[in-house]
Structures are given as C-alpha cells and as structure tokens.
Amino acid sequence: MSKTVEVNNRTYHWPQEPLVVICCDGSEPAYMEVAMAQGLMPNLKAIIAKGENRRGLSAMPSFTNPNNLSIVTGRPPAVHGISGNYLIDPATGQETMMNDPKWLRAPTIFAAFQKAGAKVCVVTAKDKLRLLLGNGLAFDGSAVCFSSEKADKATLKDNGIENVTTFVGKSVPDVYSADLSEFVFAAGVKLLSRDRPDLMYLSTTDYVQHKYAPGSAGANSFYAMMDGYLGELDRLGAAIVLVADHGMKDKHTADGKPDVLYLQDALDKAYGAGKTKVILPITDPYVVHHGALGSFATVYLYGPSPAEVSEAILAMDGIDKVFTKAEGCATFELPPDRVGDLIVISGGKQHSKVLGTSQSKHDLSGLDAPLRSHGGLSEQEIPFITNRRMTNAPAQLRNFDAFFIGCNHLAPEL
C-alpha cells in the first residue's frame, strides 16, 4: 500500500514521480487553445495527446490570493480563510491586505508533505504570495520557496536557497513584465533537474493576460515561451497538472475605455456618505495593470437594510448577482467573518462591467491598453490539463483539486 498524507480532511497518495502543479495566472482557456491552433505550443499539444485537456472552475472570487491558497490547501476559502487580496479586518475595522500568514486558517499541502518526509519546491512570481505559500515550511534542506520578484534576496535561512539568479541564469525581472513568469518556469526546470522534489508548485503572474487578449502577438509570444518550459518539465519525467487561478475578460467599452460602475459613488448618492462601505478584494500592491478594478465587491452596511440596498444595486447596469452575506458565503464557500453584508458580482451581457469604489480613488493612468480583468463568474472557467490520463476523476473539477488529482487520479506514464 502506498504512503499517504492527510491534509485538510483529504487523503493524498505519495506521488511515484515528481508532481509539478502549475498555476498559470489569469489563463483563460482560450489562450492555450488559440496558441495550439496556431502551432505555437507543440509541447502542450503532445502533453495533451498522452494526458487530458479538461475544464475546471476556480474558487470565488476569481482573484489571485484566494485561488492560489485554495490550490495549495486543496480547499475553498471557507476552509483556508483567504477571502480575497484585501478586506476589512474584523478585529480592528481597518482595511488591510491579506498577504500575512496570520490570515491562513489551514495548513498547506507542502507543509504536510514535508512533515511526512517529502522534498518540496515552491516558486511564485510575486512576493506577495511567498509567505502564504511557504507557511509552515522548515528550510532544513528539504524545502525551497522564493519569488521571482525578490529572487536576489533569497537566503538559505528564509527560502532554502541562495544565489538564485546565478543558479537560474537570469537577472531579477521587472515586476510588470512577462519575464517575471518566465523566471518561474526557468527556476522550476532547474530545481526539478537538480533536486527531484516530490512536490513542486509554480505560480506565475497575470501581467500578460491583463494586457493581451488570446491570439494577440503579446499573448502568443508568452505561451510559445511557456511551451518550451512545459516540454522540458515533461521530458524530465514529471507528472504535470496545469491549471489557472482564474480566467480573464475584456472589461472595456467599444471605444477602449474601462467599463466601470463606481459603486461607492452610486451608494453615497443614494444613501449618503458613511452609510455603506465598498471593499474591492482585487486590491493588492500591484494595481498598475488593472487599476484595482474587478468584477467582485463586498459592501458593508451602516444603517440601510440589506434587502433595500440589494434591490438598488441589482437595478444598476451590468450587475449579475447580489447576495446577502449568508447566501453568498454558502454559495461560494467563503468565510463569513471576512466579507461584507452584501456580495456583488458584475459583468453584464458582455461580461465587461467592473466595479470601483469612488472614481477619485482609482488611478488609471498606468493602463496603457484597454482594460482586461477578472473576479466574477465569467472568469471562473479555467483549464485543467495533465500529461497523464486521469482515472476515476470527478466530473466537475476545481482548480483546488490539482494536487489531489495529481496524487490520486493520474495513471502511470505509458
């Protein structure tokens, strides 16, 4: 009988070969489908031929932090506690980022496997995720966890590795570049070849996806680059599970301007200042490419009734759904203490509507291309690709099933 590890009420079988899970940030399924159709991803095409190309759903909201943590804990936000990138701290009432491991309520798969004797490697593009993904790891020679963004700052004590740029053969990339993700892939290939870890997680950034639509020159260049590294990982004998944290859609009008509903301005006009508070969980330290505009918001109420405000928001153009806290948390498996009194999802017929707070609080000067963003239901569909056939896998796949499928439901390579 194979060795097993229990994590968050799921049983994982010990992988018989290195298992590499890739989270390609913002990768709407069309990106790879179009690139393959244009002959730009021959390695991915070969991987799918011997494996699987299916669809899955992300956790909600379809943002980076909740989905990366769902993938690495194997559970939705109601279990791990990361409800977005940003929230009102229920203990202090202050708005804050959710980058600190103190917000995490469940152990990661990496920490559990390391305690059982596994070797693990985690490489993420942005440093905002590194502490969360590496929570619970002991850097004793059996774990590596660092970001492309701060690769030159990595130490044996804090990251399990040093001299990363020399090891990878690349300098630290600009945080707003495709190179940030390429560094992740290049590091993954080097680590897989050197360390043969039991588990590896590679998490990219969605800079390219925010900027370029599927089939565009910028997108095609990125996926052609990615394909080369996928081929190397496959040739090194890894079992590969490729998913995304969320999809991406155009969020602009025909003239290229962001299609925004400034929800706080609208609610202030209807109910007066200070009666409501709109929180945008997409908010993070890297807002240049999306202006903190996404299709998911929570609203805190200070007087007006949920029913009244819900009805008013539903009447606004581009609103898909409004849930009470109880309804929304039950529907999307969210932690009730970390969302507002209402959950609002936008999109509209063209899936283009995004939510802002007050117009004066959004700096859109950094947008040098028509806005593309995420957060809503229309960005929930993600690719679920493996280089091995699945056996007895569930019909409905979630991105946070990636390690579970990789450990339990992949047939041996033929």
C-alpha positions in Angstrom: 0.0 0.0 0.0 1.4 3.4 -0.9 2.2 6.0 1.7 -0.5 8.6 2.3 -0.7 12.1 3.8 -3.8 13.6 5.4 -4.3 17.3 4.7 -7.5 19.3 5.4 -9.7 16.2 5.5 -8.4 14.8 2.2 -6.1 11.8 1.7 -3.2 12.2 -0.7 -1.2 9.3 -2.0 2.6 9.8 -2.2 3.5 10.6 -5.8 5.5 8.0 -7.6 7.3 10.6 -9.7 7.9 14.3 -9.2 4.5 16.1 -9.3 4.6 19.6 -10.8 1.4 21.7 -10.4 1.5 24.9 -12.5 -0.9 27.8 -11.8 -0.8 30.0 -14.9 -2.2 33.2 -13.5 -5.2 34.6 -15.5 -5.0 31.9 -18.1 -8.4 31.9 -19.8 -8.7 28.5 -21.6 -8.7 30.4 -25.0 -5.1 31.5 -24.6 -3.7 28.0 -24.9 -6.4 26.8 -27.3 -5.6 29.6 -29.8 -1.9 29.2 -29.4 -2.1 25.5 -30.0 -4.3 26.0 -33.1 -1.7 28.4 -34.5 1.1 25.8 -34.0 2.8 27.8 -31.2 2.5 25.1 -28.4 3.7 21.8 -29.9 4.8 20.5 -26.5 1.5 21.2 -24.9 -0.3 19.5 -27.8 1.9 16.4 -27.2 1.3 16.6 -23.5 -2.5 16.6 -24.0 -2.3 13.8 -26.5 -1.0 11.5 -23.8 -2.9 13.2 -21.0 -6.1 15.3 -20.6 -7.4 18.7 -21.6 -10.4 19.5 -19.5 -12.2 22.5 -18.0 -12.5 23.3 -14.3 -13.8 26.1 -12.1 -11.9 28.4 -9.9 -12.9 29.4 -6.3 -14.8 32.6 -5.9 -14.0 35.4 -6.0 -11.9 34.7 -9.1 -8.8 36.5 -7.8 -5.2 35.6 -7.2 -4.8 35.1 -3.4 -8.0 33.1 -2.6 -7.3 30.8 -5.6 -3.6 30.2 -5.0 -4.3 29.3 -1.4 -7.2 27.1 -2.5 -4.9 25.2 -4.8 -2.2 24.7 -2.2 -4.5 23.7 0.6 -6.9 21.7 -1.6 -9.9 23.5 -0.1 -12.1 26.6 -0.8 -11.7 29.9 1.1 -14.3 28.9 3.8 -11.6 26.4 5.0 -8.3 28.3 4.4 -9.7 31.8 5.3 -8.2 33.8 2.4 -11.3 35.5 1.0 -9.5 37.9 -1.3 -6.4 40.0 -1.6 -7.9 42.7 0.6 -10.5 43.0 3.4 -11.7 44.9 6.4 -10.0 43.3 9.4 -12.9 42.2 11.7 -10.7 42.7 14.7 -9.7 46.3 14.1 -12.1 47.6 11.5 -9.2 48.7 9.3 -8.8 48.0 5.6 -5.8 45.8 5.0 -4.0 43.3 2.6 -4.3 39.6 3.2 -0.6 38.8 2.5 0.3 37.8 6.0 0.2 34.1 7.0 -1.8 35.1 10.1 -4.9 35.1 7.9 -4.4 31.5 6.9 -6.6 29.0 8.7 -5.4 25.7 7.2 -2.1 24.1 6.6 -0.7 23.8 3.1 -0.2 20.6 1.2 3.5 21.4 1.1 3.9 21.7 4.9 2.0 18.4 5.5 4.1 16.5 2.9 7.3 18.0 4.2 6.5 16.8 7.7 5.9 13.3 6.3 9.4 13.4 4.7 8.8 14.9 1.3 11.0 17.4 -0.6 9.1 20.4 -1.9 9.8 23.3 -4.1 7.6 26.4 -4.5 8.3 29.3 -6.9 6.0 32.2 -7.3 6.2 35.3 -9.4 5.2 38.0 -6.9 6.5 38.2 -3.4 3.0 39.0 -2.0 2.2 35.2 -2.2 5.5 33.8 -1.0 4.9 33.9 2.8 1.4 32.4 2.4 2.6 29.6 0.1 5.6 28.9 2.3 3.7 29.0 5.6 4.8 26.1 7.9 7.8 25.0 5.8 11.1 24.3 7.6 14.0 25.4 5.5 16.2 22.5 6.5 17.3 21.3 3.1 14.1 19.7 2.1 12.1 22.8 1.1 12.7 25.7 -1.3 10.3 28.7 -1.5 11.0 32.0 -3.2 9.6 34.6 -5.6 10.9 35.8 -9.0 10.3 39.4 -7.7 12.9 39.1 -4.9 15.0 36.2 -6.2 18.2 38.1 -5.4 17.1 38.4 -1.7 16.6 34.7 -1.2 18.6 33.0 1.6 19.1 29.5 2.9 17.5 30.5 6.2 14.3 32.1 4.8 13.9 30.4 1.4 16.0 27.2 1.5 18.1 28.5 -1.4 20.7 31.3 -2.2 22.4 32.7 -5.2 19.1 32.2 -7.2 19.9 34.4 -10.1 23.2 32.6 -10.7 21.5 29.2 -10.4 18.7 30.2 -12.8 21.0 32.1 -15.1 18.7 35.1 -15.2 18.6 38.5 -13.5 15.7 39.7 -11.4 12.9 40.7 -13.8 10.7 43.8 -13.7 7.5 43.1 -11.7 5.4 44.3 -14.6 6.7 42.0 -17.3 6.3 38.6 -18.9 9.9 37.9 -17.7 8.6 37.6 -14.2 6.7 34.5 -15.1 9.5 33.1 -17.4 11.8 33.2 -14.4 9.3 31.0 -12.5 9.4 28.4 -15.3 13.2 28.6 -15.7 13.7 28.1 -12.0 11.3 25.2 -12.0 13.2 23.3 -14.7 16.5 23.9 -12.8 15.1 22.8 -9.5 13.4 19.7 -11.0 16.6 18.7 -12.6 18.8 19.3 -9.5 16.5 18.3 -6.6 13.9 15.9 -8.0 11.3 17.2 -5.4 8.3 15.1 -4.6 6.0 18.2 -5.0 6.6 21.4 -7.0 4.4 24.4 -7.4 5.0 27.1 -10.0 2.7 30.2 -9.8 3.0 32.9 -12.5 1.7 36.5 -12.8 -1.2 37.6 -15.0 0.6 40.8 -16.3 0.4 39.4 -19.9 -3.3 38.3 -19.6 -4.4 41.7 -18.2 -2.7 43.3 -21.2 -3.2 41.0 -24.1 -6.2 39.1 -25.4 -6.0 35.4 -26.6 -4.4 35.2 -30.1 -2.7 38.6 -29.9 1.0 38.9 -30.5 1.8 39.6 -26.9 -0.2 36.6 -25.7 1.1 34.3 -28.3 4.7 35.2 -27.5 4.1 34.4 -23.8 2.5 31.0 -24.5 5.2 30.0 -27.0 7.8 30.7 -24.3 5.8 28.8 -21.8 5.5 25.8 -24.1 9.3 25.4 -24.2 9.5 25.0 -20.5 6.5 22.7 -20.4 8.4 20.4 -22.8 11.4 20.4 -20.5 9.4 19.6 -17.4 7.7 16.8 -19.3 11.0 15.4 -20.6 12.4 15.4 -17.1 9.8 12.9 -16.1 7.4 15.0 -14.0 3.7 14.4 -13.7 2.2 17.7 -14.7 -1.1 19.3 -13.7 -1.7 22.7 -15.3 -4.5 24.9 -14.0 -5.2 28.7 -13.6 -6.2 30.7 -10.6 -8.9 32.5 -12.7 -9.7 33.5 -16.3 -9.7 37.0 -17.8 -12.1 39.0 -19.9 -12.2 42.3 -21.7 -13.6 45.0 -19.4 -13.9 47.9 -21.6 -16.4 49.6 -23.9 -16.2 49.8 -27.7 -14.0 52.9 -27.5 -11.5 51.2 -25.3 -12.4 52.9 -22.1 -12.8 50.9 -18.8 -16.5 49.8 -18.4 -16.7 50.8 -14.7 -19.5 51.1 -12.2 -18.2 53.2 -9.3 -20.3 51.5 -6.7 -19.3 53.6 -3.7 -20.2 56.8 -5.6 -23.6 55.4 -6.5 -24.4 54.2 -3.0 -23.2 57.5 -1.4 -25.6 59.3 -3.8 -28.5 57.0 -2.8 -27.9 56.7 0.9 -25.4 59.4 1.9 -21.7 59.2 2.8 -20.7 56.8 5.6 -23.8 54.6 5.3 -22.1 52.0 3.2 -18.5 50.8 2.6 -17.5 49.1 -0.7 -14.4 46.8 -0.5 -12.7 45.5 -3.6 -10.9 42.2 -2.9 -8.9 42.5 -6.1 -6.8 45.3 -4.4 -3.2 44.4 -4.0 0.2 46.1 -4.2 0.3 45.7 -8.0 -2.6 47.7 -9.4 -0.9 49.4 -12.4 -2.3 46.9 -14.9 -5.8 46.7 -13.6 -6.4 49.9 -11.5 -7.9 47.8 -8.7 -11.0 47.2 -10.9 -12.6 43.8 -10.9 -16.0 42.2 -11.0 -16.5 41.3 -7.4 -17.1 43.5 -4.3 -18.4 43.3 -0.8 -20.5 46.0 0.8 -20.6 46.8 4.5 -23.9 48.5 5.6 -24.2 51.0 8.4 -27.9 51.6 8.7 -29.6 50.7 5.4 -31.2 47.3 5.2 -29.6 44.5 3.1 -32.8 44.0 1.2 -33.2 47.6 0.2 -29.5 48.1 -0.9 -29.5 44.7 -2.7 -32.6 45.8 -4.7 -31.0 49.1 -5.5 -27.7 47.5 -6.7 -29.5 44.9 -8.8 -31.2 47.7 -10.7 -27.8 49.1 -11.8 -26.5 48.4 -15.2 -24.0 45.5 -15.5 -24.8 43.8 -12.2 -25.1 40.0 -12.4 -25.8 38.9 -8.8 -26.2 40.4 -5.3 -26.1 38.1 -2.4 -26.6 38.6 1.3 -23.6 37.6 3.4 -25.2 34.3 4.4 -26.3 33.5 0.8 -23.0 34.5 -0.8 -20.8 32.6 1.7 -22.9 29.5 1.3 -22.9 29.7 -2.5 -19.2 30.4 -2.9 -17.8 28.7 0.2 -16.4 31.9 1.8 -15.6 32.7 5.4 -18.5 34.9 6.7 -16.4 37.0 9.1 -14.2 38.2 6.2 -16.8 39.6 3.8 -19.3 42.4 4.0 -23.1 42.4 4.4 -23.6 42.0 0.7 -21.6 40.3 -2.1 -21.9 42.0 -5.5 -20.8 40.4 -8.8 -20.7 42.4 -12.0 -20.3 41.5 -15.7 -23.4 42.2 -17.7 -24.3 40.7 -21.2 -20.8 41.3 -22.5 -19.1 40.3 -19.2 -17.4 43.7 -19.4 -18.6 45.5 -16.3 -16.1 46.1 -13.4 -16.7 47.6 -10.0 -14.9 50.5 -8.5 -15.3 52.4 -5.2 -15.2 56.1 -5.8 -13.9 57.4 -9.2 -11.5 59.8 -7.4 -9.8 56.8 -5.7 -8.8 54.9 -8.8 -5.6 55.9 -10.6 -6.0 54.5 -14.2 -3.0 56.4 -15.6 -1.0 53.2 -15.7 -3.4 51.5 -18.1 -1.6 51.5 -21.5 -4.0 49.0 -23.1 -7.8 48.5 -22.9 -8.7 47.0 -19.5 -8.9 43.3 -19.1 -9.7 42.0 -15.6 -11.5 39.3 -13.5 -13.2 38.5 -10.3 -16.7 37.5 -11.5 -18.5 34.3 -12.6 -17.4 34.7 -16.2 -13.8 34.4 -15.2 -14.4 31.2 -13.2 -13.7 28.8 -16.0 -10.1 27.6 -16.1 -8.1 24.9 -18.0 -7.3 21.7 -16.2 -4.6 19.9 -18.2 -2.5 16.9 -17.3 0.3 14.9 -19.0 -1.1 11.6 -17.7 -4.5 10.1 -18.2 -7.0 10.7 -15.3 -8.5 7.7 -13.6 -11.8 7.9 -11.7 -11.6 11.7 -11.5 -14.7 13.7 -10.6 -16.8 15.1 -13.4 -16.6 18.6 -12.0 -13.0 19.7 -11.5 -12.0 22.6 -9.4 -8.6 24.2 -9.6 -8.0 23.3 -6.0 -8.3 19.7 -6.9 -4.9 20.0 -8.7 -2.7 18.2 -6.2 -5.5 15.7 -5.3 -5.8 14.7 -8.9 -2.0 14.6 -9.3 -1.5 12.4 -6.3 -4.6 10.2 -6.6 -6.0 10.1 -10.1 -3.3 10.0 -12.6 -2.4 6.8 -14.4 1.3 5.9 -14.7 3.1 7.2 -17.9 2.8 4.7 -20.7 
